[in-house]
């Protein structure tokens, strides 16, 4: 499997909310919560989804209430449909 080209990334990016592309190799989004407890609860929900999908993001909790999620498919050194599918599932947690 090859990583997505710029056109594919653009097409898939239009289907998720407020994620940014970094170097055409990963997507990321920062979530801001009211407090640490809410951010941690969100992180645990993301972890459960990621484990079920077998696709694991980088998760960075900072400034006590912010959670930054970074997705890429490490095995191919870039982005695949799996990254965008997981991003869409993470977005559903906000609702």
Buried (B, 14 or more C-beta within 10 A) or exposed (E): EEBBEEEBBEEBBEEBEEBEBEEBBBBBBBBEBEEEEBBBEBBEBBEEBBEEEEBEBEBEBEEEBBBBBBBBBEEBEBBBEBBBBBBBBBBEEEE
